Amino acid sequence: MDKSEKILKAIKLSKDITSPYKRDMESILYAFANKFLSGKDLEKVKEELRVTELGKSLIDEGKDEGKKEKAIEIAKKAILKGMDNDTIKDLTDLTIEEIETIRRVM
C-alpha cells in the first residue's frame, strides 16, 4: 500500500471514531498528506477530508477569510471616497482599529 492509500484509509477509519481527539487525528493526517503527497494523490486526500469535521471547519475558515478580504476591499474604496470610519465600520463590520490600520497602509 502506498502513502496515499494509507492516508486515505486512515481518514476513512477516523470517520468512525468518537474520541475528542478525532479532529487532532484528522489534522495530523492532513499535515502528512501535505508533506508527502502531491498532484492527484493530494487532491484525493483533500476530497476525502472535505466530508470530515476538519474539512467543514477548513471550508468555513476559508469563507470567513474571503469575507474579511472583501470587507477590506470595500473599506479601501470607501476611504478613497472620503468616508469616515463609523460609516465604513457600518458597511464592512471591520473595527475602527482595522480601518485605521488600512488608512495607514494606504
Steps between C-alpha positions, in 0.01 A plus 500: 500500500649839404495817714188636334302182560615484863396858569164454325432184696588675826264788418218257425566318827505828693143573393376226734696627800307684770805607702543866590835470321336420167565847360862483612543171315346647184730801529805277525387297198447824306851615595647166387317526169631853439854393584521170314250517214446713194287520188207262468590311818483817707173601333346161588593550864363856504175378348469229763567754775232738371231274645662490846453747783849634430412551136181684586695717741764580237229593250331727754834657584561567132159662465567724800838597356336587168242716675775684685691564177184635336436728798856634473454574130174683570671698778781603265252629244302681768817662634590621152152654474560688826259309723543519878595202718154454653334476159765255379453297817126479432562391140767240568474384864872575535615654826611864518852372574498287183376796296771724645761237411371491142520881486864492619598232249340684211 
